[in-house]
Amino acid sequence: MKVMDINANALDLTLNPTDNSRLANLCGQLNSHLKQIEKRLGVEISNRGHHFRLKGPQEATQVASMILEKLFASTLAEVLTPERIHLSLQDSYVQGLLAGDEKNDQAPITIKTRRGIIKGRGANQEQYLNSIMSHHINFGVGPAGTGKTYLAVACAVQALEREEVRRIILVRPAVEAGESLGFLPGDMAQKVDPYLRPLYDALYEMLGFERVDKLIERNVIEVAPLAFMRGRTLNDSFIILDEAQNTTKEQIKMFLTRVGFGSTAVINGDVTQIDLPKKTASGLGHVLKVLDGVEGISFTFFGVQDVVRHPMVQKIVSAYEIYDKNHSNE
């Protein structure tokens, strides 16, 4: 693979070795992968076989060249999908280059689990991981699909594997729009289980079903509704409060005062998706004001650009933000 003939508006790229099946994998059906890169980076990509010409702003064409080289290398071992292209475009290194960040040559923060290595996608995810590793109490605030819960669980798993903590405690308020726990079938554990499913899913992916079940049996991993935290002191633990926008002021204060020695707490939520009764203020929105400027507490705010799910999720979140701004007085 060799980059040639660089100027302000065009860049020529040849991808080697010559392999038509890998080339087809890279380009996608009807060049769908190339079109995805074009649209995201604002460049034009044309090719004749393994010879590509990229046109557009100099920084964007150089980034596109780098992405094409990396993706072509990966075609040796995997079938590329639109999701894979999207995640490559979300990479923090890529975002740093586009932003003209001179520090983008620094090695990305990585989380090592038994199932593989996890790293941040985009500058905010990088900041989020760095904050969790350097602060005892951390807030992650932003829309769905920005990786808040998944990355927090990854940090918790790594801390447990390194024996930095003795247990993982995953907490979530049992609140749902239009639902009441009292009317759901089953005992308390069965009632709250659906609310904690995203946390289970992340654990299963990183540790495997059998290991997670054994750790839960031994109480090394505890998954519980927020109401079960009252009166406890949580030492040597990695504690994650998910969906914090559905806590009341009293509940989130209660949770924060449970944190003991040797513990790390991560509080995640999306202030635009509050399911509390209309007259009940969100504890997350309130605590962000109360703790603003308090030393030792980190805040990471995610936006539309940080969404790592299907590209349509970014458009949906953006559309809602625009609508809310235009109808804020209604």
C-alpha positions in Angstrom: 0.0 0.0 0.0 1.5 3.3 -1.0 0.3 6.9 -1.1 1.5 9.0 -4.0 1.0 12.4 -5.6 -0.3 14.5 -2.7 -1.5 18.0 -3.3 -4.0 20.4 -1.7 -7.0 18.9 -3.5 -6.2 15.4 -4.6 -4.4 12.3 -3.3 -3.6 9.1 -5.2 -3.6 5.8 -3.4 -2.7 2.3 -4.5 -3.7 -0.6 -2.3 -1.6 -3.8 -2.4 -1.7 -6.7 -2.8 -3.9 -7.0 -5.8 -6.9 -9.1 -4.7 -10.3 -8.5 -6.3 -12.3 -10.3 -3.6 -10.7 -8.1 -0.9 -11.3 -5.0 -3.0 -15.0 -5.9 -3.4 -15.1 -6.4 0.4 -13.6 -2.9 0.9 -15.8 -1.1 -1.5 -19.1 -2.8 -0.5 -22.0 -3.6 -2.7 -22.4 -0.9 -5.4 -19.6 1.0 -3.6 -21.8 1.5 -0.5 -18.8 1.6 1.8 -17.0 4.2 -0.3 -20.1 6.3 -0.4 -20.4 6.1 3.4 -16.8 7.4 3.8 -17.4 10.1 1.2 -20.5 11.4 2.9 -19.0 11.4 6.4 -15.7 13.0 5.4 -16.9 15.3 2.6 -14.5 13.8 0.0 -14.9 12.3 -3.5 -13.5 8.8 -4.0 -13.0 7.2 -7.4 -11.1 4.1 -8.3 -9.9 1.9 -11.2 -9.2 -1.4 -9.6 -6.7 -0.9 -6.7 -5.8 2.6 -7.7 -7.8 5.3 -5.9 -8.1 9.0 -6.2 -9.4 11.1 -3.3 -10.5 14.7 -3.8 -11.5 17.2 -1.2 -9.9 19.2 1.7 -6.3 18.1 2.3 -6.9 16.9 5.9 -10.0 15.0 4.9 -8.4 13.3 2.0 -5.4 12.2 4.1 -7.8 10.8 6.8 -9.8 9.0 4.1 -6.6 7.5 2.7 -5.6 6.3 6.2 -9.0 4.7 6.7 -9.0 3.0 3.3 -5.6 1.5 4.1 -6.6 0.2 7.5 -9.9 -1.2 6.2 -8.2 -2.9 3.3 -5.8 -4.5 5.7 -8.7 -5.8 7.8 -10.4 -7.4 4.7 -7.8 -10.2 5.0 -9.6 -11.5 8.1 -13.1 -10.0 8.2 -16.1 -9.1 6.1 -16.7 -5.4 6.3 -20.1 -4.1 7.2 -21.6 -0.6 7.3 -21.3 -0.8 11.1 -17.6 -1.5 10.9 -17.1 1.4 8.5 -19.1 3.7 10.9 -17.0 2.7 13.9 -13.8 3.3 11.9 -14.9 6.8 11.2 -15.7 7.3 14.9 -12.2 6.3 15.9 -10.7 8.9 18.3 -7.5 9.1 16.2 -9.6 9.9 13.1 -11.6 12.5 14.9 -8.4 14.1 16.2 -6.9 14.3 12.7 -10.0 16.0 11.4 -10.0 18.5 14.3 -6.3 19.2 13.7 -5.3 17.9 17.1 -1.5 17.8 17.4 -1.8 15.2 20.1 -3.5 12.6 18.0 -0.3 10.5 17.8 -0.7 9.5 21.4 -1.6 5.9 22.1 -5.4 5.5 22.7 -6.6 4.3 26.2 -7.4 0.7 26.0 -9.4 -1.6 28.4 -8.3 -5.2 28.5 -10.9 -7.9 29.2 -10.8 -11.7 28.7 -12.9 -11.3 25.5 -10.6 -8.7 23.9 -9.5 -5.1 24.0 -11.9 -2.2 24.1 -11.0 1.4 23.3 -12.8 4.7 23.1 -14.3 5.9 19.9 -14.0 9.7 19.6 -12.5 12.3 21.9 -15.3 12.3 24.4 -15.1 8.5 24.9 -11.3 8.9 25.4 -11.9 11.6 28.0 -14.5 9.5 29.7 -12.2 6.5 30.0 -9.3 8.7 31.2 -11.6 10.4 33.8 -12.8 7.0 35.2 -9.2 5.9 35.6 -8.2 9.1 37.5 -11.3 10.0 39.5 -13.3 8.3 42.3 -16.7 9.8 41.2 -17.5 10.3 37.5 -20.5 11.5 35.5 -21.3 10.5 31.9 -24.2 12.5 30.5 -25.5 12.3 26.9 -27.9 10.6 24.5 -28.4 6.9 24.0 -25.9 5.0 21.9 -22.8 6.9 23.1 -21.3 4.0 24.9 -21.6 5.3 28.4 -22.8 2.1 30.0 -20.7 -0.2 27.9 -17.4 1.6 28.6 -18.2 1.9 32.3 -18.8 -1.8 32.6 -15.6 -2.4 30.7 -13.6 -0.3 33.2 -15.3 -2.2 36.1 -14.4 -5.6 34.6 -10.8 -4.5 34.1 -10.6 -3.2 37.7 -11.9 -6.6 39.0 -9.6 -8.6 36.8 -6.6 -6.6 38.1 -7.9 -7.0 41.7 -8.1 -3.3 42.1 -11.6 -3.8 43.5 -13.2 -6.7 45.2 -16.6 -6.5 43.6 -18.7 -4.8 40.9 -22.0 -3.3 41.9 -24.4 -2.3 39.1 -27.3 -0.1 40.1 -30.3 1.2 38.2 -33.5 3.0 39.3 -36.6 0.8 38.6 -38.5 3.4 36.8 -40.2 3.0 33.4 -42.6 5.2 31.4 -46.2 4.2 32.2 -45.2 1.2 34.2 -45.5 0.3 37.9 -43.4 -2.5 39.5 -46.4 -3.5 41.6 -48.3 -4.6 38.5 -45.5 -6.7 37.0 -45.6 -10.5 37.5 -43.1 -12.4 39.7 -41.0 -11.6 42.8 -38.9 -8.5 43.3 -35.8 -10.0 41.4 -38.0 -10.9 38.5 -39.7 -7.5 38.5 -36.4 -5.5 38.3 -34.5 -7.9 36.0 -35.7 -6.2 32.7 -34.5 -2.8 33.9 -31.0 -4.2 34.5 -30.7 -6.2 31.2 -28.3 -3.7 29.4 -25.9 -4.1 32.3 -26.1 -7.9 32.1 -25.6 -7.9 28.4 -22.4 -5.9 28.7 -21.1 -8.3 31.4 -21.9 -11.4 29.3 -20.1 -10.0 26.3 -16.9 -9.3 28.2 -16.8 -12.2 30.7 -19.0 -14.9 29.2 -22.3 -16.3 30.6 -20.8 -18.9 32.9 -18.3 -16.7 34.6 -20.8 -13.9 35.1 -23.3 -16.3 36.7 -20.6 -17.7 39.0 -19.5 -14.2 40.1 -23.1 -13.2 40.7 -23.6 -16.4 42.8 -20.5 -15.5 44.9 -21.8 -11.9 45.2 -18.6 -10.6 43.5 -21.0 -9.0 40.9 -24.1 -7.5 42.4 -26.9 -6.2 40.2 -29.6 -4.4 42.2 -32.2 -1.6 42.0 -31.3 1.7 43.5 -33.7 1.3 46.4 -31.5 -1.6 47.7 -28.5 0.8 48.3 -30.0 2.7 51.2 -28.0 2.3 54.5 -25.0 0.6 52.9 -21.3 1.6 52.7 -19.6 0.3 49.6 -15.9 -0.1 50.1 -13.4 -1.6 47.5 -16.1 -1.6 44.8 -16.7 -0.4 41.3 -20.2 1.0 41.4 -22.2 2.0 38.3 -25.5 3.9 38.5 -27.2 3.7 35.1 -30.2 5.7 33.9 -29.5 8.3 36.6 -31.9 10.7 35.0 -34.7 8.7 36.6 -33.5 9.3 40.1 -34.9 11.9 42.4 -32.8 14.4 44.2 -32.9 12.4 47.4 -32.1 9.1 45.7 -29.0 10.4 43.9 -27.7 12.0 47.1 -28.3 8.8 48.9 -26.4 6.9 46.2 -23.4 9.2 46.2 -23.0 9.0 50.0 -22.8 5.2 49.8 -19.3 5.4 48.1 -16.7 4.1 50.5 -12.9 3.8 50.6 -11.1 2.2 47.6 -14.2 2.6 45.5 -14.9 4.2 42.1 -18.4 5.3 41.1 -19.7 6.1 37.6 -23.1 7.8 37.2 -24.6 7.7 33.7 -27.8 9.2 32.3 -29.5 11.2 29.5 -31.4 14.3 30.8 -33.6 14.3 27.6 -35.2 10.9 28.5 -36.7 11.3 31.9 -39.5 8.9 32.9 -40.2 10.3 36.3 -43.7 11.8 37.1 -44.1 15.3 35.6 -43.8 17.1 39.0 -40.7 15.2 40.1 -37.4 16.8 39.3 -34.6 14.7 38.0 -31.8 14.1 40.5 -29.2 14.0 37.7 -30.0 17.4 36.4 -30.0 18.8 40.0 -26.7 17.1 41.0 -24.8 18.4 38.0 -25.5 21.9 39.3 -24.7 21.1 42.9 -21.4 19.4 42.2 -20.2 21.7 39.4 -16.6 22.7 40.3 -16.1 20.2 43.1 -12.6 18.9 42.9 -12.1 15.2 42.4 -15.4 14.7 40.4 -15.3 14.3 36.6 -18.0 15.2 34.1 -18.1 14.0 30.5 -20.8 15.3 28.3 -21.6 13.4 25.1 -23.3 14.7 22.0 -24.8 13.5 18.7 -21.3 13.1 17.2 -20.5 10.4 19.9 -23.2 8.0 18.9 -21.7 4.7 17.9 -24.8 2.8 17.0 -26.4 2.8 13.5 -25.8 6.1 11.7 -29.5 6.7 11.7 -29.4 6.9 15.5 -27.2 10.0 15.2 -29.8 11.6 12.8 -32.7 10.7 15.1 -31.0 12.2 18.2 -30.0 15.3 16.2 -33.6 15.7 14.9 -35.0 15.6 18.5 -32.4 18.1 19.7 -33.3 20.6 16.9 -37.1 20.0 17.6 -36.7 20.6 21.4 -34.7 23.8 20.8 -37.4 25.1 18.4 -40.3 24.2 20.6 -38.7 25.0 24.0 -41.4 27.5 24.9 -44.4 25.3 24.1 
